[in-house]
Amino acid sequence: MTQPKVIHSTEERRPGTVRFPGFCDVHVHLREPGFSYKETIASGTLAAAAGGYTAVCPMPNLNPVPDSPAHMKAEQDLIDRDAVIHVYPYAAITVNEEGKELADLAGLKDSCVAFSDDGHGVQSAQMMREAMRISASLGKIVTAHCEVNELLHGGYIHDGIYAETHGHKGICSESEWKQIERDIELSRETGCAYHVCHISTKESVALISRAKREGVNITCETAPHYLLLDENDLQEEGRFKMNPPLRAREDREALIEGVRDGTIDMIATDHAPHSEEEKSRGLAGSAFGISGIETAFPLLYTFLVKPGVISMEKLLDLIVYNPRKRFGIPLSDGDYCIYDLETERVIDPREFVSKGKATPFAGWKVYGTCLETVVDGRTVYRK
């Protein structure tokens, strides 16, 4: 367990403040090693603390990719040195996330929370079958970014009305749900615990709901932006570009219903910071990904809890308890955050702790300001 840096402070109490158990995000990008100009372990974990998160799971699309014990050690050494919250890294499914050769899964099992090739769908069914077979024998979860490459056709936003009317190349929904459909059958066949990253389509919700009813060992996540935005909200700016893309209104509505009925087990941020230059090239040219870990709770509280779409208890299941239960991540009494829920504020990315400032929610009015985050009984963030 990472020992957080100590910031000596006293717990602040103000009218309207609420203490929550530390949030847990099973899908973030901390960008180190390899891409420290985008984010670092230090900046990313402090940004997480600024959002009330006391545990995160960083994805393995790094340099070097954690596909061997030696490469994992390079990442873990940085975590041990710089993290201010608990960090549980993923290891890759395949060597260099290229989908051609399995990573050293047995050698990595004790140093990772689960296996994932996030950023890439594993294209070979046989490769994924073998990865699931081995993972099942090791007692590890396979966490999948589901994307069929041959269906992408150079797309970069949803293949819908906005793409058609504005002359953009679209990503069809089938590119996501078709691989989920395949992997459900592989999970059923191998008995592997299977988790689906950032689902965005109504078909994905339906497939996962049916698989759960049929007893498949499957869980899934979506992200705040898929619940609160759709293609009708797109603007010609890189801060609206992520993968998977913002889908149609009916997809967003299906995702909300999936949250409400329990099909969707957790909400992860897919915090994916980039440099300002990488996000300044419009929808076509910008890098995929937005920064989201500092805005997640305020957005979900303001637009789902306050209007009564879901209860606060449900939200805490989605961002505290369900992720920890599925991935075996502990929660101690010394891991918590304190929020001011009564003061309205405007989301201003210039105030982000994260190096990444790109967010489609800039200028939105929200309730919820994290005043303090405590890890292992020590304050690691205070506003």
N, C-alpha and C positions, 0 to 999 in steps of 0.2 A: 504494500500500500504506500502510495506517495505521501511523503510528509510535507504538508503545505507550508509555505513561508508564513511567518507570523506578523500580523499587523496588530499592535496593541491598541485595543479600543474597548469601550464599554457598550453594551447593548442599548441602543436608543429606543425610547418609547415615545410615540407621539399619538395624538388622537387619530383614530382610524387605521392604526397599524395592526397587521395580522402576522403572526408567526406561522410559517409553513415548513413542513419537512423538506429537505433539500431536493430540488428537482433533478431528474436524471434524463439525459439525452443520449440515445443509443446511435445517433448518426450525426457526427460532426467531422469537419475537416480542419485540422490544426496545422497542416502544411509543412511540418518539420518531421524528419529531415528533407531537404531538397528544395523547398519553395518558401524560404523564410521572408522573402519580400512581400508575400501575400499575408502571412500570419506566422506566428511562432507559438511554441508551447506556452511560453510566458504570456503573450498577449491574448492568445485564444482561451486559455483557462481563466485569465482574469476577466475577459469578456463574459465567459460563462458564469463566473461568480457574480458579475454585475447584473446578470439576468436571473439570479437566484439558483443556479445550478451548482450542485456539489459533486456531481459525477457525470462524466462524459465518456463516450466511446469513439475515438477517432478512426476514420477509415484509412485503408492502406495504400491509397494511390499517392505514394511518396517516392522519393529517390534517395536511397535505395528502397524498393518495395519490400516490406517485411514478409518475405517468402522463404526465409531460412532463419535459424536461430541467430546467426551472426547479424543479419540485417535487422531482425527484431531488436537485438541488443542496442543497435545504433539509435533506434527510436526510444527504447526504454531508458537509456542513459540520459537523453534530453528530458524525458518526463520526470525522472528522478531528480534532476537538477533544477528544473524550472517550473514545474506544475504547481499551482496553488490550490487545486482541488483534486479529487480522485480521478484518475485517468485509467481506462481499461481498453487497451488498443485491440483492433482487429488484426488478424494475419490474412494474407492473401490466399485465395483458393488455388490460383495457378502462378507459375513462375513469371514474375514481372507483370502480372495481370494480363498476360497475352493469350491465355486460353489454350496454350499448346501443350503444356506439361504441368502436372500437379505440383504444387509447392510441397515442402516437407511438412505435411500436416501433422504427422505423429511427433516430429521434433518441435513443433510450434504449439502443441495443444496446451501446455502448462503456462505459456506466456501470453496467451491471447484470450479475449472474451468470446470470440467466435471467428468463423472464416467468412471472408467476403472478397469479391473482386469489384467493389463498388466503383462506379464510373464506367464499367464494362459489363455487359451481359455475357455469361459463358455460353458461347454459340453451339458448342458440341454437346449433344444430349449424352453421348457416351462419357465425355469428360465430367459432366455434372453428375451423372449416375455414379461414377467411381468416387467422386468427391463426397457425395452424400453417403455412399456405402462406408467409406473410411471414417467420415465424421460421425456417423451413427455408432461405429465401433469404439470411437474415442469419447463419445458422450458430448459432442460439440454441436452447436447450431451452425447451419449454413444460412448466411444472410445474403440475399440476392438482389442486385440491381438488374431488373428484368428489361431487356431490350434486344430485339431481333435486328441485327445490323442490316440485313438485306431488305428490310422494310423502311429504312430511314430515308433513303433517297436524297441525302443532303439537307434534310429538313432541320429547322431550328426553332420553330414555334408550332403550336398545335395546328393540325391540318383541318382547319375549320373556316368559319366565316371571315375572321380577321385576316387570315393568311390569303384567302381568295380575293378579298376586296382591296388588299394593300400590296399584292404582288410578292408575297413571301413564300418560301418553301416550307411545307408543313410536315410535321411528324404525326403519323397516324396512330390512333389509339391501339390498333392491333399490335404495333411494335412492342407495347408493354404487356398487354393481357395474353398474347399468344405464348410468350415465354413463361408467364405465370401458370398458364394451363399445362404446359409441358412439365414444369417443375413440380406441380401438385402431384402428377402421376408418378414422378420419380421419388418424391417424398413418400407417397403411399407404398411404392414398391420396396424402398430401402429401409423405411422406418425412421428416416432422418428427421430431426427437428428442423423445421424450415421457417425462415422469417423473410418477408418480402419488404424491401425498402420502398419508401416514398410512393405509394400507389396514387394514381391520379385519374383513373377512368372508372366509369360506372360498371364496365365489364369486369374489371379487376375486383371490385367489391362483390359482384355477384358470384364470381368464381370462388373467391375465398370464403364467402358465406356458405356456399354449398359444400366446399371441402371440409369446413369445420363441422357441419352437420353430419358428414360422412365419416368423421373420426380421424381425418388427417391431422398430423401434428404440425399445425401451421399457425403463425401469427403474422401481423403486418402493422405497418405504420403509415401515416400520411404526415404532411407538414402543414403549418399554419397557412401558408400562401395558397395551398390547394383548397382549403376550407373557406377562405375569405375573398379570393379573387378568381376570376375566370377570364376567358379570352376577350370578353367585353371591356375589361379593364386595361387591356394592353395599350402601351404608348410606344413610340418609336425611340425607345431608350434601352440601353443594356441592362438597366436595373430591373427590367421585366423579363429577362431571359434566364431560364433555369431548365434543368433536365431531370425529370420529365417537364414538359412545358405546362403552362396554365391551359387547362382544357375548356370544354364548353360548359355552359351554365348547368345543364343536366348532369354533367359529371360532378361538378361541385356539390350539387344537391344530393347526389347519391353518396358522396363521401360524408357529408354531414349526417345523413341517415345511417351510414355505416358506423360512424362514431356513436350515434345515439343507441343503436341496437347491439353494439358490442362486436360487430364484425371487425372493426378497426380497433386494435388493442392499445395502441399508443400513438402519441404525437411526438415526432422528432423534428428537429429544426432543419436538418441538412445544411447547417451553417457552412457556407462555402465561400470564404472571402477571396477576393482578387484585388489586384492593384487598380487604381483609378484609371490608368491607361487601358487596361484590359477590358474594363467595363464601359468605355467611352466610344465604342465603335458601332452603336446602334444594335438593333435586333439581329441583323445578319452577321456582323463581325465581332461582337463581344463574346467573351468567355461565358460559358454556362455557370450560373451559381450566384447566390445572394448571401448576404450576412443576415443571420436571423436569431441568434441565440439571446441577444439583449432585448429583443422586442417580442419574443414568443408569448410569454405569460401576459403582459399587458394587452396584447391583441386578442388572445383567447379569452381573457377575462372580460374585456370590454365588449366584444362582439359575439361571444357565445354564452358566457355565464350571465352577464348583466341583463341581456334580453330574455333569458330563460330558455335558450336553445338546449343547453345542458346545465347540470348543477355544478356547484363548486366541487362536490364530492366526486363527480364524474371526471372533472378536469384533473383532480389530483390523482385519480386512478390512471389517467392517460399519461401524465408527466412525472409521476413519482413512483407509484406502486407497481403497475403492470410491467414497465420496462425492467425494473429491478427483479421482479419475480421471474420473468422469462429468461433473463440473462444472468441470474444469480449474482446480482450486484447488491451488496449489503447497504443498510441504512441504519446509522446509529443516532442516538438522541443528540449527539453533538454535531449533527449535520442539518442545518436549517437556514432559512432566510427570513427576513422581515420586510414586509411590503406595506407601503402606504397605498391604500385602495381608494381613498377619497379625493385625492388631488388630481385634477385633469392636467394633462400636459400634451405637448406636440412632439411627435417623433422627429428628432433632428439627428441625422447620421453624423454630423460633425461632432456630436457628443459621444459617439460610440467609443468604447475601449478597444474594440477590434480594429485591426489595421484595415479591414474591408469595410467600406462605407456604402456599398450599393444595396439599396432596399427599395422595393416598390411601395413601401409604406411611409416614405418620407412625407411629412406634413399631416399625417393622420393624427387625430386627437384620441388619446387613450387615457384610461385610468390604470394606475398601477406603477409605482416607482419602487424599485428595490433599494432599501435603505442600508441593509447589512446582510452579508452572507458569512456563515460560520461553518467551518469544516473541522471535524475532530475537536470541537470546543474552542477553536481559535478563529477570531475574525480575520477573514482573508480579503474582504471587500467592505468598504463603508462609503456611502455617498457623501 
